[in-house]
Amino acid sequence: MELANKATFKKKDGSLRTMVFYNLDQLPKEVIQERIKGSGTNRTLQEGSRVVYDLEARDFRIFNEKTVIGKIQKVSLDEVFTGGYVF
């Protein structure tokens, strides 16, 4: 059973959003190589922020742990996506 992360957080506009996501180390390397196109420069993220893969949006997002409401949970993808998911 594949486990993903699920967290509710406050967006910049003040609204709440729940996201189901993988950390980059949970993704197959091929997905990262195919989907991330770099300009050759490193991007500096704010403290507490990291890049994750949003399984519902099927895209990469910057996730700010400082805005999490409650705790980040581990969830079964079978519970979250009845119709499946695609990278």
PDB file with SEQRES, HELIX, SHEET and CRYST1 records, atoms N, CA, C and O in Angstrom:
SEQRES   1 A   87  MET GLU LEU ALA ASN LYS ALA THR PHE LYS LYS LYS ASP          
SEQRES   2 A   87  GLY SER LEU ARG THR MET VAL PHE TYR ASN LEU ASP GLN          
SEQRES   3 A   87  LEU PRO LYS GLU VAL ILE GLN GLU ARG ILE LYS GLY SER          
SEQRES   4 A   87  GLY THR ASN ARG THR LEU GLN GLU GLY SER ARG VAL VAL          
SEQRES   5 A   87  TYR ASP LEU GLU ALA ARG ASP PHE ARG ILE PHE ASN GLU          
SEQRES   6 A   87  LYS THR VAL ILE GLY LYS ILE GLN LYS VAL SER LEU ASP          
SEQRES   7 A   87  GLU VAL PHE THR GLY GLY TYR VAL PHE                          
HELIX    1 AA1 LEU A   24  GLN A   26  5                                   3    
HELIX    2 AA2 LYS A   29  ARG A   35  1                                   7    
HELIX    3 AA3 GLU A   65  THR A   67  5                                   3    
HELIX    4 AA4 LEU A   77  VAL A   80  1                                   4    
SHEET    1 AA1 5 ASP A  59  ASN A  64  0                                        
SHEET    2 AA1 5 SER A  49  ASP A  54 -1                                        
SHEET    3 AA1 5 LEU A  16  ASN A  23 -1                                        
SHEET    4 AA1 5 LEU A   3  LYS A  10 -1                                        
SHEET    5 AA1 5 VAL A  68  SER A  76 -1                                        
CRYST1    1.000    1.000    1.000  90.00  90.00  90.00 P 1           1          
ATOM      1  N   MET A   1       0.850  -1.174   0.000  1.00  0.00           N  
ATOM      2  CA  MET A   1       0.000   0.000   0.000  1.00  0.00           C  
ATOM      3  C   MET A   1       0.900   1.242   0.000  1.00  0.00           C  
ATOM      4  O   MET A   1       1.785   1.378   0.845  1.00  0.00           O  
ATOM      5  N   GLU A   2       0.666   2.125  -0.937  1.00  0.00           N  
ATOM      6  CA  GLU A   2       1.443   3.354  -1.085  1.00  0.00           C  
ATOM      7  C   GLU A   2       0.918   4.417  -0.122  1.00  0.00           C  
ATOM      8  O   GLU A   2      -0.289   4.649  -0.042  1.00  0.00           O  
ATOM      9  N   LEU A   3       1.830   5.061   0.609  1.00  0.00           N  
ATOM     10  CA  LEU A   3       1.434   6.119   1.531  1.00  0.00           C  
ATOM     11  C   LEU A   3       1.864   7.472   0.994  1.00  0.00           C  
ATOM     12  O   LEU A   3       2.972   7.638   0.483  1.00  0.00           O  
ATOM     13  N   ALA A   4       0.975   8.421   1.119  1.00  0.00           N  
ATOM     14  CA  ALA A   4       1.260   9.802   0.727  1.00  0.00           C  
ATOM     15  C   ALA A   4       1.123  10.671   1.967  1.00  0.00           C  
ATOM     16  O   ALA A   4       0.811  10.177   3.051  1.00  0.00           O  
ATOM     17  N   ASN A   5       1.352  11.941   1.806  1.00  0.00           N  
ATOM     18  CA  ASN A   5       1.218  12.908   2.891  1.00  0.00           C  
ATOM     19  C   ASN A   5      -0.034  13.739   2.650  1.00  0.00           C  
ATOM     20  O   ASN A   5      -0.393  14.025   1.508  1.00  0.00           O  
ATOM     21  N   LYS A   6      -0.689  14.119   3.729  1.00  0.00           N  
ATOM     22  CA  LYS A   6      -1.888  14.948   3.625  1.00  0.00           C  
ATOM     23  C   LYS A   6      -1.801  16.027   4.693  1.00  0.00           C  
ATOM     24  O   LYS A   6      -1.547  15.741   5.863  1.00  0.00           O  
ATOM     25  N   ALA A   7      -2.013  17.269   4.276  1.00  0.00           N  
ATOM     26  CA  ALA A   7      -1.942  18.377   5.229  1.00  0.00           C  
ATOM     27  C   ALA A   7      -2.911  19.477   4.834  1.00  0.00           C  
ATOM     28  O   ALA A   7      -3.163  19.711   3.652  1.00  0.00           O  
ATOM     29  N   THR A   8      -3.446  20.145   5.840  1.00  0.00           N  
ATOM     30  CA  THR A   8      -4.252  21.338   5.638  1.00  0.00           C  
ATOM     31  C   THR A   8      -3.382  22.525   6.032  1.00  0.00           C  
ATOM     32  O   THR A   8      -2.712  22.511   7.065  1.00  0.00           O  
ATOM     33  N   PHE A   9      -3.407  23.542   5.193  1.00  0.00           N  
ATOM     34  CA  PHE A   9      -2.564  24.704   5.451  1.00  0.00           C  
ATOM     35  C   PHE A   9      -3.287  25.973   5.035  1.00  0.00           C  
ATOM     36  O   PHE A   9      -4.270  25.938   4.295  1.00  0.00           O  
ATOM     37  N   LYS A  10      -2.777  27.090   5.528  1.00  0.00           N  
ATOM     38  CA  LYS A  10      -3.351  28.391   5.199  1.00  0.00           C  
ATOM     39  C   LYS A  10      -2.606  28.958   4.002  1.00  0.00           C  
ATOM     40  O   LYS A  10      -1.383  29.094   4.030  1.00  0.00           O  
ATOM     41  N   LYS A  11      -3.344  29.287   2.956  1.00  0.00           N  
ATOM     42  CA  LYS A  11      -2.756  29.880   1.753  1.00  0.00           C  
ATOM     43  C   LYS A  11      -2.453  31.356   1.990  1.00  0.00           C  
ATOM     44  O   LYS A  11      -2.886  31.937   2.986  1.00  0.00           O  
ATOM     45  N   LYS A  12      -1.713  31.950   1.073  1.00  0.00           N  
ATOM     46  CA  LYS A  12      -1.353  33.363   1.199  1.00  0.00           C  
ATOM     47  C   LYS A  12      -2.567  34.269   1.301  1.00  0.00           C  
ATOM     48  O   LYS A  12      -2.516  35.305   1.964  1.00  0.00           O  
ATOM     49  N   ASP A  13      -3.674  33.883   0.642  1.00  0.00           N  
ATOM     50  CA  ASP A  13      -4.879  34.711   0.680  1.00  0.00           C  
ATOM     51  C   ASP A  13      -5.704  34.493   1.953  1.00  0.00           C  
ATOM     52  O   ASP A  13      -6.757  35.108   2.123  1.00  0.00           O  
ATOM     53  N   GLY A  14      -5.227  33.618   2.847  1.00  0.00           N  
ATOM     54  CA  GLY A  14      -5.913  33.369   4.107  1.00  0.00           C  
ATOM     55  C   GLY A  14      -6.860  32.186   4.089  1.00  0.00           C  
ATOM     56  O   GLY A  14      -7.308  31.744   5.147  1.00  0.00           O  
ATOM     57  N   SER A  15      -7.179  31.658   2.908  1.00  0.00           N  
ATOM     58  CA  SER A  15      -8.072  30.509   2.831  1.00  0.00           C  
ATOM     59  C   SER A  15      -7.305  29.230   3.191  1.00  0.00           C  
ATOM     60  O   SER A  15      -6.076  29.186   3.133  1.00  0.00           O  
ATOM     61  N   LEU A  16      -8.062  28.195   3.562  1.00  0.00           N  
ATOM     62  CA  LEU A  16      -7.461  26.914   3.913  1.00  0.00           C  
ATOM     63  C   LEU A  16      -7.529  25.962   2.730  1.00  0.00           C  
ATOM     64  O   LEU A  16      -8.486  25.982   1.955  1.00  0.00           O  
ATOM     65  N   ARG A  17      -6.506  25.131   2.601  1.00  0.00           N  
ATOM     66  CA  ARG A  17      -6.470  24.132   1.537  1.00  0.00           C  
ATOM     67  C   ARG A  17      -5.900  22.850   2.109  1.00  0.00           C  
ATOM     68  O   ARG A  17      -4.967  22.882   2.911  1.00  0.00           O  
ATOM     69  N   THR A  18      -6.461  21.718   1.698  1.00  0.00           N  
ATOM     70  CA  THR A  18      -5.924  20.414   2.050  1.00  0.00           C  
ATOM     71  C   THR A  18      -5.273  19.837   0.805  1.00  0.00           C  
ATOM     72  O   THR A  18      -5.877  19.803  -0.267  1.00  0.00           O  
ATOM     73  N   MET A  19      -4.039  19.384   0.955  1.00  0.00           N  
ATOM     74  CA  MET A  19      -3.286  18.858  -0.176  1.00  0.00           C  
ATOM     75  C   MET A  19      -2.771  17.463   0.159  1.00  0.00           C  
ATOM     76  O   MET A  19      -2.306  17.201   1.268  1.00  0.00           O  
ATOM     77  N   VAL A  20      -2.864  16.580  -0.824  1.00  0.00           N  
ATOM     78  CA  VAL A  20      -2.277  15.245  -0.741  1.00  0.00           C  
ATOM     79  C   VAL A  20      -1.052  15.278  -1.636  1.00  0.00           C  
ATOM     80  O   VAL A  20      -1.145  15.638  -2.809  1.00  0.00           O  
ATOM     81  N   PHE A  21       0.098  14.904  -1.088  1.00  0.00           N  
ATOM     82  CA  PHE A  21       1.332  15.109  -1.833  1.00  0.00           C  
ATOM     83  C   PHE A  21       2.387  14.058  -1.513  1.00  0.00           C  
ATOM     84  O   PHE A  21       2.328  13.361  -0.500  1.00  0.00           O  
ATOM     85  N   TYR A  22       3.350  13.978  -2.420  1.00  0.00           N  
ATOM     86  CA  TYR A  22       4.569  13.201  -2.206  1.00  0.00           C  
ATOM     87  C   TYR A  22       5.708  14.169  -1.957  1.00  0.00           C  
ATOM     88  O   TYR A  22       5.753  15.248  -2.547  1.00  0.00           O  
ATOM     89  N   ASN A  23       6.624  13.787  -1.092  1.00  0.00           N  
ATOM     90  CA  ASN A  23       7.898  14.478  -1.002  1.00  0.00           C  
ATOM     91  C   ASN A  23       8.723  14.042  -2.206  1.00  0.00           C  
ATOM     92  O   ASN A  23       8.475  12.973  -2.764  1.00  0.00           O  
ATOM     93  N   LEU A  24       9.685  14.836  -2.611  1.00  0.00           N  
ATOM     94  CA  LEU A  24      10.471  14.502  -3.802  1.00  0.00           C  
ATOM     95  C   LEU A  24      11.163  13.149  -3.683  1.00  0.00           C  
ATOM     96  O   LEU A  24      11.322  12.447  -4.682  1.00  0.00           O  
ATOM     97  N   ASP A  25      11.576  12.776  -2.476  1.00  0.00           N  
ATOM     98  CA  ASP A  25      12.253  11.484  -2.321  1.00  0.00           C  
ATOM     99  C   ASP A  25      11.312  10.290  -2.469  1.00  0.00           C  
ATOM    100  O   ASP A  25      11.774   9.150  -2.506  1.00  0.00           O  
ATOM    101  N   GLN A  26      10.012  10.528  -2.555  1.00  0.00           N  
ATOM    102  CA  GLN A  26       9.037   9.466  -2.776  1.00  0.00           C  
ATOM    103  C   GLN A  26       8.750   9.241  -4.257  1.00  0.00           C  
ATOM    104  O   GLN A  26       8.121   8.247  -4.620  1.00  0.00           O  
ATOM    105  N   LEU A  27       9.198  10.141  -5.105  1.00  0.00           N  
ATOM    106  CA  LEU A  27       8.933  10.054  -6.539  1.00  0.00           C  
ATOM    107  C   LEU A  27       9.998   9.229  -7.246  1.00  0.00           C  
ATOM    108  O   LEU A  27      11.161   9.240  -6.845  1.00  0.00           O  
ATOM    109  N   PRO A  28       9.606   8.513  -8.296  1.00  0.00           N  
ATOM    110  CA  PRO A  28      10.619   7.866  -9.125  1.00  0.00           C  
ATOM    111  C   PRO A  28      11.524   8.926  -9.755  1.00  0.00           C  
ATOM    112  O   PRO A  28      11.047   9.993 -10.141  1.00  0.00           O  
ATOM    113  N   LYS A  29      12.803   8.648  -9.862  1.00  0.00           N  
ATOM    114  CA  LYS A  29      13.747   9.625 -10.409  1.00  0.00           C  
ATOM    115  C   LYS A  29      13.370  10.040 -11.826  1.00  0.00           C  
ATOM    116  O   LYS A  29      13.615  11.178 -12.224  1.00  0.00           O  
ATOM    117  N   GLU A  30      12.775   9.121 -12.590  1.00  0.00           N  
ATOM    118  CA  GLU A  30      12.385   9.440 -13.968  1.00  0.00           C  
ATOM    119  C   GLU A  30      11.355  10.563 -14.010  1.00  0.00           C  
ATOM    120  O   GLU A  30      11.388  11.407 -14.905  1.00  0.00           O  
ATOM    121  N   VAL A  31      10.450  10.571 -13.050  1.00  0.00           N  
ATOM    122  CA  VAL A  31       9.409  11.606 -12.999  1.00  0.00           C  
ATOM    123  C   VAL A  31      10.052  12.963 -12.776  1.00  0.00           C  
ATOM    124  O   VAL A  31       9.691  13.941 -13.432  1.00  0.00           O  
ATOM    125  N   ILE A  32      10.989  13.026 -11.865  1.00  0.00           N  
ATOM    126  CA  ILE A  32      11.668  14.292 -11.579  1.00  0.00           C  
ATOM    127  C   ILE A  32      12.444  14.758 -12.803  1.00  0.00           C  
ATOM    128  O   ILE A  32      12.380  15.934 -13.161  1.00  0.00           O  
ATOM    129  N   GLN A  33      13.174  13.861 -13.447  1.00  0.00           N  
ATOM    130  CA  GLN A  33      13.965  14.225 -14.614  1.00  0.00           C  
ATOM    131  C   GLN A  33      13.091  14.696 -15.772  1.00  0.00           C  
ATOM    132  O   GLN A  33      13.457  15.627 -16.489  1.00  0.00           O  
ATOM    133  N   GLU A  34      11.940  14.058 -15.956  1.00  0.00           N  
ATOM    134  CA  GLU A  34      11.046  14.423 -17.055  1.00  0.00           C  
ATOM    135  C   GLU A  34      10.294  15.721 -16.794  1.00  0.00           C  
ATOM    136  O   GLU A  34      10.076  16.510 -17.713  1.00  0.00           O  
ATOM    137  N   ARG A  35       9.896  15.945 -15.543  1.00  0.00           N  
ATOM    138  CA  ARG A  35       8.981  17.041 -15.237  1.00  0.00           C  
ATOM    139  C   ARG A  35       9.654  18.335 -14.794  1.00  0.00           C  
ATOM    140  O   ARG A  35       9.085  19.414 -14.966  1.00  0.00           O  
ATOM    141  N   ILE A  36      10.855  18.245 -14.226  1.00  0.00           N  
ATOM    142  CA  ILE A  36      11.506  19.458 -13.738  1.00  0.00           C  
ATOM    143  C   ILE A  36      12.522  19.927 -14.762  1.00  0.00           C  
ATOM    144  O   ILE A  36      13.484  19.227 -15.077  1.00  0.00           O  
ATOM    145  N   LYS A  37      12.292  21.102 -15.263  1.00  0.00           N  
ATOM    146  CA  LYS A  37      13.194  21.737 -16.219  1.00  0.00           C  
ATOM    147  C   LYS A  37      13.847  22.910 -15.518  1.00  0.00           C  
ATOM    148  O   LYS A  37      13.165  23.840 -15.088  1.00  0.00           O  
ATOM    149  N   GLY A  38      15.155  22.870 -15.402  1.00  0.00           N  
ATOM    150  CA  GLY A  38      15.850  23.927 -14.679  1.00  0.00           C  
ATOM    151  C   GLY A  38      16.509  24.919 -15.615  1.00  0.00           C  
ATOM    152  O   GLY A  38      16.749  24.635 -16.789  1.00  0.00           O  
ATOM    153  N   SER A  39      16.791  26.072 -15.075  1.00  0.00           N  
ATOM    154  CA  SER A  39      17.495  27.101 -15.833  1.00  0.00           C  
ATOM    155  C   SER A  39      18.983  27.085 -15.520  1.00  0.00           C  
ATOM    156  O   SER A  39      19.749  27.890 -16.049  1.00  0.00           O  
ATOM    157  N   GLY A  40      19.385  26.161 -14.654  1.00  0.00           N  
ATOM    158  CA  GLY A  40      20.778  26.078 -14.275  1.00  0.00           C  
ATOM    159  C   GLY A  40      21.118  26.878 -13.033  1.00  0.00           C  
ATOM    160  O   GLY A  40      22.250  26.829 -12.551  1.00  0.00           O  
ATOM    161  N   THR A  41      20.137  27.621 -12.507  1.00  0.00           N  
ATOM    162  CA  THR A  41      20.375  28.378 -11.288  1.00  0.00           C  
ATOM    163  C   THR A  41      19.592  27.737 -10.140  1.00  0.00           C  
ATOM    164  O   THR A  41      18.514  27.177 -10.343  1.00  0.00           O  
ATOM    165  N   ASN A  42      20.139  27.826  -8.964  1.00  0.00           N  
ATOM    166  CA  ASN A  42      19.454  27.290  -7.789  1.00  0.00           C  
ATOM    167  C   ASN A  42      18.480  28.317  -7.248  1.00  0.00           C  
ATOM    168  O   ASN A  42      18.770  29.513  -7.222  1.00  0.00           O  
ATOM    169  N   ARG A  43      17.335  27.845  -6.820  1.00  0.00           N  
ATOM    170  CA  ARG A  43      16.329  28.715  -6.233  1.00  0.00           C  
ATOM    171  C   ARG A  43      16.400  28.563  -4.718  1.00  0.00           C  
ATOM    172  O   ARG A  43      16.469  27.444  -4.208  1.00  0.00           O  
ATOM    173  N   THR A  44      16.383  29.662  -4.011  1.00  0.00           N  
ATOM    174  CA  THR A  44      16.423  29.632  -2.560  1.00  0.00           C  
ATOM    175  C   THR A  44      14.995  29.725  -2.046  1.00  0.00           C  
ATOM    176  O   THR A  44      14.273  30.678  -2.341  1.00  0.00           O  
ATOM    177  N   LEU A  45      14.600  28.721  -1.272  1.00  0.00           N  
ATOM    178  CA  LEU A  45      13.258  28.704  -0.700  1.00  0.00           C  
ATOM    179  C   LEU A  45      13.292  29.320   0.691  1.00  0.00           C  
ATOM    180  O   LEU A  45      14.320  29.301   1.368  1.00  0.00           O  
ATOM    181  N   GLN A  46      12.162  29.861   1.103  1.00  0.00           N  
ATOM    182  CA  GLN A  46      12.045  30.406   2.451  1.00  0.00           C  
ATOM    183  C   GLN A  46      12.225  29.278   3.460  1.00  0.00           C  
ATOM    184  O   GLN A  46      11.951  28.117   3.155  1.00  0.00           O  
ATOM    185  N   GLU A  47      12.679  29.617   4.645  1.00  0.00           N  
ATOM    186  CA  GLU A  47      12.836  28.626   5.697  1.00  0.00           C  
ATOM    187  C   GLU A  47      11.498  27.946   5.963  1.00  0.00           C  
ATOM    188  O   GLU A  47      10.476  28.620   6.093  1.00  0.00           O  
ATOM    189  N   GLY A  48      11.496  26.630   6.044  1.00  0.00           N  
ATOM    190  CA  GLY A  48      10.273  25.863   6.273  1.00  0.00           C  
ATOM    191  C   GLY A  48       9.558  25.465   4.998  1.00  0.00           C  
ATOM    192  O   GLY A  48       8.551  24.760   5.059  1.00  0.00           O  
ATOM    193  N   SER A  49      10.048  25.893   3.843  1.00  0.00           N  
ATOM    194  CA  SER A  49       9.413  25.570   2.565  1.00  0.00           C  
ATOM    195  C   SER A  49      10.195  24.495   1.836  1.00  0.00           C  
ATOM    196  O   SER A  49      11.414  24.390   1.972  1.00  0.00           O  
ATOM    197  N   ARG A  50       9.472  23.696   1.059  1.00  0.00           N  
ATOM    198  CA  ARG A  50      10.101  22.656   0.251  1.00  0.00           C  
ATOM    199  C   ARG A  50       9.236  22.369  -0.967  1.00  0.00           C  
ATOM    200  O   ARG A  50       8.051  22.703  -0.992  1.00  0.00           O  
ATOM    201  N   VAL A  51       9.829  21.754  -1.962  1.00  0.00           N  
ATOM    202  CA  VAL A  51       9.103  21.377  -3.161  1.00  0.00           C  
ATOM    203  C   VAL A  51       8.480  20.002  -2.926  1.00  0.00           C  
ATOM    204  O   VAL A  51       9.143  19.082  -2.447  1.00  0.00           O  
ATOM    205  N   VAL A  52       7.195  19.874  -3.271  1.00  0.00           N  
ATOM    206  CA  VAL A  52       6.473  18.607  -3.172  1.00  0.00           C  
ATOM    207  C   VAL A  52       5.707  18.383  -4.471  1.00  0.00           C  
ATOM    208  O   VAL A  52       5.569  19.296  -5.285  1.00  0.00           O  
ATOM    209  N   TYR A  53       5.215  17.171  -4.658  1.00  0.00           N  
ATOM    210  CA  TYR A  53       4.400  16.850  -5.823  1.00  0.00           C  
ATOM    211  C   TYR A  53       2.956  16.701  -5.377  1.00  0.00           C  
ATOM    212  O   TYR A  53       2.623  15.763  -4.653  1.00  0.00           O  
ATOM    213  N   ASP A  54       2.097  17.615  -5.802  1.00  0.00           N  
ATOM    214  CA  ASP A  54       0.672  17.630  -5.461  1.00  0.00           C  
ATOM    215  C   ASP A  54      -0.014  16.558  -6.305  1.00  0.00           C  
ATOM    216  O   ASP A  54      -0.081  16.677  -7.528  1.00  0.00           O  
ATOM    217  N   LEU A  55      -0.523  15.515  -5.656  1.00  0.00           N  
ATOM    218  CA  LEU A  55      -1.111  14.389  -6.381  1.00  0.00           C  
ATOM    219  C   LEU A  55      -2.456  14.721  -7.009  1.00  0.00           C  
ATOM    220  O   LEU A  55      -2.835  14.097  -8.000  1.00  0.00           O  
ATOM    221  N   GLU A  56      -3.183  15.681  -6.465  1.00  0.00           N  
ATOM    222  CA  GLU A  56      -4.466  16.054  -7.057  1.00  0.00           C  
ATOM    223  C   GLU A  56      -4.270  16.967  -8.262  1.00  0.00           C  
ATOM    224  O   GLU A  56      -4.932  16.797  -9.286  1.00  0.00           O  
ATOM    225  N   ALA A  57      -3.370  17.928  -8.144  1.00  0.00           N  
ATOM    226  CA  ALA A  57      -3.096  18.861  -9.243  1.00  0.00           C  
ATOM    227  C   ALA A  57      -2.146  18.254 -10.265  1.00  0.00           C  
ATOM    228  O   ALA A  57      -2.026  18.746 -11.387  1.00  0.00           O  
ATOM    229  N   ARG A  58      -1.465  17.167  -9.860  1.00  0.00           N  
ATOM    230  CA  ARG A  58      -0.490  16.493 -10.721  1.00  0.00           C  
ATOM    231  C   ARG A  58       0.609  17.440 -11.184  1.00  0.00           C  
ATOM    232  O   ARG A  58       0.977  17.488 -12.357  1.00  0.00           O  
ATOM    233  N   ASP A  59       1.123  18.200 -10.197  1.00  0.00           N  
ATOM    234  CA  ASP A  59       2.176  19.160 -10.504  1.00  0.00           C  
ATOM    235  C   ASP A  59       2.967  19.453  -9.239  1.00  0.00           C  
ATOM    236  O   ASP A  59       2.543  19.116  -8.134  1.00  0.00           O  
ATOM    237  N   PHE A  60       4.105  20.076  -9.414  1.00  0.00           N  
ATOM    238  CA  PHE A  60       4.953  20.431  -8.291  1.00  0.00           C  
ATOM    239  C   PHE A  60       4.465  21.722  -7.651  1.00  0.00           C  
ATOM    240  O   PHE A  60       3.984  22.630  -8.330  1.00  0.00           O  
ATOM    241  N   ARG A  61       4.602  21.785  -6.326  1.00  0.00           N  
ATOM    242  CA  ARG A  61       4.185  22.955  -5.559  1.00  0.00           C  
ATOM    243  C   ARG A  61       5.251  23.241  -4.503  1.00  0.00           C  
ATOM    244  O   ARG A  61       6.014  22.353  -4.122  1.00  0.00           O  
ATOM    245  N   ILE A  62       5.294  24.471  -4.040  1.00  0.00           N  
ATOM    246  CA  ILE A  62       6.127  24.817  -2.896  1.00  0.00           C  
ATOM    247  C   ILE A  62       5.233  24.732  -1.663  1.00  0.00           C  
ATOM    248  O   ILE A  62       4.196  25.390  -1.582  1.00  0.00           O  
ATOM    249  N   PHE A  63       5.651  23.919  -0.716  1.00  0.00           N  
ATOM    250  CA  PHE A  63       4.874  23.646   0.487  1.00  0.00           C  
ATOM    251  C   PHE A  63       5.561  24.312   1.673  1.00  0.00           C  
ATOM    252  O   PHE A  63       6.730  24.043   1.947  1.00  0.00           O  
ATOM    253  N   ASN A  64       4.840  25.177   2.376  1.00  0.00           N  
ATOM    254  CA  ASN A  64       5.377  25.898   3.520  1.00  0.00           C  
ATOM    255  C   ASN A  64       4.869  25.235   4.797  1.00  0.00           C  
ATOM    256  O   ASN A  64       3.697  25.370   5.150  1.00  0.00           O  
ATOM    257  N   GLU A  65       5.745  24.525   5.480  1.00  0.00           N  
ATOM    258  CA  GLU A  65       5.361  23.823   6.700  1.00  0.00           C  
ATOM    259  C   GLU A  65       4.920  24.762   7.817  1.00  0.00           C  
ATOM    260  O   GLU A  65       4.212  24.343   8.732  1.00  0.00           O  
ATOM    261  N   LYS A  66       5.325  26.008   7.753  1.00  0.00           N  
ATOM    262  CA  LYS A  66       4.974  26.971   8.807  1.00  0.00           C  
ATOM    263  C   LYS A  66       3.497  27.334   8.788  1.00  0.00           C  
ATOM    264  O   LYS A  66       2.983  27.875   9.768  1.00  0.00           O  
ATOM    265  N   THR A  67       2.807  27.047   7.692  1.00  0.00           N  
ATOM    266  CA  THR A  67       1.388  27.404   7.588  1.00  0.00           C  
ATOM    267  C   THR A  67       0.466  26.204   7.803  1.00  0.00           C  
ATOM    268  O   THR A  67      -0.746  26.323   7.624  1.00  0.00           O  
ATOM    269  N   VAL A  68       1.017  25.055   8.183  1.00  0.00           N  
ATOM    270  CA  VAL A  68       0.218  23.840   8.381  1.00  0.00           C  
ATOM    271  C   VAL A  68      -0.683  24.007   9.597  1.00  0.00           C  
ATOM    272  O   VAL A  68      -0.253  24.479  10.650  1.00  0.00           O  
ATOM    273  N   ILE A  69      -1.938  23.611   9.430  1.00  0.00           N  
ATOM    274  CA  ILE A  69      -2.913  23.588  10.516  1.00  0.00           C  
ATOM    275  C   ILE A  69      -2.978  22.137  11.000  1.00  0.00           C  
ATOM    276  O   ILE A  69      -3.348  21.251  10.231  1.00  0.00           O  
ATOM    277  N   GLY A  70      -2.632  21.889  12.233  1.00  0.00           N  
ATOM    278  CA  GLY A  70      -2.602  20.514  12.749  1.00  0.00           C  
ATOM    279  C   GLY A  70      -1.297  19.843  12.370  1.00  0.00           C  
ATOM    280  O   GLY A  70      -0.231  20.458  12.417  1.00  0.00           O  
ATOM    281  N   LYS A  71      -1.392  18.560  11.991  1.00  0.00           N  
ATOM    282  CA  LYS A  71      -0.204  17.773  11.672  1.00  0.00           C  
ATOM    283  C   LYS A  71      -0.268  17.243  10.242  1.00  0.00           C  
ATOM    284  O   LYS A  71      -1.346  17.091   9.666  1.00  0.00           O  
ATOM    285  N   ILE A  72       0.904  16.967   9.686  1.00  0.00           N  
ATOM    286  CA  ILE A  72       0.978  16.287   8.389  1.00  0.00           C  
ATOM    287  C   ILE A  72       0.714  14.813   8.647  1.00  0.00           C  
ATOM    288  O   ILE A  72       1.371  14.193   9.483  1.00  0.00           O  
ATOM    289  N   GLN A  73      -0.252  14.255   7.923  1.00  0.00           N  
ATOM    290  CA  GLN A  73      -0.649  12.861   8.124  1.00  0.00           C  
ATOM    291  C   GLN A  73      -0.123  11.983   7.001  1.00  0.00           C  
ATOM    292  O   GLN A  73       0.095  12.458   5.886  1.00  0.00           O  
ATOM    293  N   LYS A  74       0.079  10.712   7.288  1.00  0.00           N  
ATOM    294  CA  LYS A  74       0.357   9.707   6.273  1.00  0.00           C  
ATOM    295  C   LYS A  74      -0.990   9.078   5.918  1.00  0.00           C  
ATOM    296  O   LYS A  74      -1.739   8.666   6.804  1.00  0.00           O  
ATOM    297  N   VAL A  75      -1.293   9.006   4.625  1.00  0.00           N  
ATOM    298  CA  VAL A  75      -2.577   8.453   4.191  1.00  0.00           C  
ATOM    299  C   VAL A  75      -2.359   7.450   3.069  1.00  0.00           C  
ATOM    300  O   VAL A  75      -1.400   7.545   2.303  1.00  0.00           O  
ATOM    301  N   SER A  76      -3.257   6.499   2.991  1.00  0.00           N  
ATOM    302  CA  SER A  76      -3.249   5.526   1.911  1.00  0.00           C  
ATOM    303  C   SER A  76      -3.855   6.162   0.671  1.00  0.00           C  
ATOM    304  O   SER A  76      -4.906   6.799   0.746  1.00  0.00           O  
ATOM    305  N   LEU A  77      -3.199   5.993  -0.466  1.00  0.00           N  
ATOM    306  CA  LEU A  77      -3.758   6.545  -1.701  1.00  0.00           C  
ATOM    307  C   LEU A  77      -5.080   5.873  -2.044  1.00  0.00           C  
ATOM    308  O   LEU A  77      -5.931   6.484  -2.691  1.00  0.00           O  
ATOM    309  N   ASP A  78      -5.266   4.637  -1.625  1.00  0.00           N  
ATOM    310  CA  ASP A  78      -6.538   3.951  -1.866  1.00  0.00           C  
ATOM    311  C   ASP A  78      -7.686   4.673  -1.167  1.00  0.00           C  
ATOM    312  O   ASP A  78      -8.808   4.690  -1.673  1.00  0.00           O  
ATOM    313  N   GLU A  79      -7.413   5.266  -0.013  1.00  0.00           N  
ATOM    314  CA  GLU A  79      -8.440   6.003   0.722  1.00  0.00           C  
ATOM    315  C   GLU A  79      -8.744   7.347   0.078  1.00  0.00           C  
ATOM    316  O   GLU A  79      -9.875   7.828   0.138  1.00  0.00           O  
ATOM    317  N   VAL A  80      -7.742   7.946  -0.532  1.00  0.00           N  
ATOM    318  CA  VAL A  80      -7.867   9.307  -1.048  1.00  0.00           C  
ATOM    319  C   VAL A  80      -8.387   9.347  -2.475  1.00  0.00           C  
ATOM    320  O   VAL A  80      -9.270  10.140  -2.803  1.00  0.00           O  
ATOM    321  N   PHE A  81      -7.836   8.490  -3.318  1.00  0.00           N  
ATOM    322  CA  PHE A  81      -8.168   8.521  -4.751  1.00  0.00           C  
ATOM    323  C   PHE A  81      -8.846   7.222  -5.158  1.00  0.00           C  
ATOM    324  O   PHE A  81      -8.179   6.206  -5.351  1.00  0.00           O  
ATOM    325  N   THR A  82     -10.136   7.249  -5.288  1.00  0.00           N  
ATOM    326  CA  THR A  82     -10.836   6.063  -5.731  1.00  0.00           C  
ATOM    327  C   THR A  82     -10.677   5.843  -7.221  1.00  0.00           C  
ATOM    328  O   THR A  82     -10.792   4.714  -7.697  1.00  0.00           O  
ATOM    329  N   GLY A  83     -10.412   6.914  -7.968  1.00  0.00           N  
ATOM    330  CA  GLY A  83     -10.249   6.813  -9.413  1.00  0.00           C  
ATOM    331  C   GLY A  83      -8.815   6.687  -9.867  1.00  0.00           C  
ATOM    332  O   GLY A  83      -8.550   6.688 -11.069  1.00  0.00           O  
ATOM    333  N   GLY A  84      -7.887   6.580  -8.943  1.00  0.00           N  
ATOM    334  CA  GLY A  84      -6.486   6.443  -9.294  1.00  0.00           C  
ATOM    335  C   GLY A  84      -5.789   7.785  -9.370  1.00  0.00           C  
ATOM    336  O   GLY A  84      -6.407   8.837  -9.206  1.00  0.00           O  
ATOM    337  N   TYR A  85      -4.504   7.730  -9.620  1.00  0.00           N  
ATOM    338  CA  TYR A  85      -3.698   8.941  -9.750  1.00  0.00           C  
ATOM    339  C   TYR A  85      -2.643   8.712 -10.817  1.00  0.00           C  
ATOM    340  O   TYR A  85      -2.285   7.573 -11.119  1.00  0.00           O  
ATOM    341  N   VAL A  86      -2.160   9.784 -11.373  1.00  0.00           N  
ATOM    342  CA  VAL A  86      -1.182   9.709 -12.463  1.00  0.00           C  
ATOM    343  C   VAL A  86      -0.095  10.731 -12.180  1.00  0.00           C  
ATOM    344  O   VAL A  86      -0.370  11.818 -11.670  1.00  0.00           O  
ATOM    345  N   PHE A  87       1.131  10.380 -12.511  1.00  0.00           N  
ATOM    346  CA  PHE A  87       2.237  11.338 -12.354  1.00  0.00           C  
ATOM    347  C   PHE A  87       2.182  12.347 -13.461  1.00  0.00           C  
ATOM    348  O   PHE A  87       3.022  13.245 -13.520  1.00  0.00           O  
TER     349      PHE A  87                                                      
END                                                                             
